[in-house]
Amino acid sequence: MNVSFPITSNEILLKCIPQRKPIVMVDALFAFNENEVSAGLSIATNGLFIKNNALQEPGLIEHMAQTVALHTGFGFYINNQQAPMGYIGSIANLKINRLPITGEKIHTTATILQEFAGITLVDIVSQIKDEVIATAQMKTVIAK
């Protein structure tokens, strides 16, 4: 399958993640390879997790998790397979430096540290331009 980045098609993105509106927290796939994925989210004024013009912590964490889900799901998508359902197994070392405000665009990169038997361990960095706004280590599990 021939693809070019960035991918901003809702149709393609929704084939790669199990979430549906109003919980969709990614709107761009910037890059993908075996060890890394980069995704984005434009912060809208009417989002589910918006309060006082800022994306709240649960929304930022969900965006990070959906970036990881894009890694798994896009791998299935390019092989013409349905993306599996997955869950957050754990979150460690979460540090939120600031919340993104409406109109800003988050760029998140998840680097795969280890993947085995449907369990993926990643380091995640979320940025706005060159400013790191959040970091975490997350473990996700594919549902059996």
Buried (B, 14 or more C-beta within 10 A) or exposed (E): EEEEEEBEEEEBBBBBBBBEEEEBBBBBBBEBEEEBBBBBBBBEEEBBBBEEEBBBEEBBBBBBBBBBBBBBBBBBBEEEEEBBEBEBEEBEEBEBEEBBBBEBBBBBBBBBEEBEEEEBBBBBBBBBEEEEBBBBBBBBBBEE
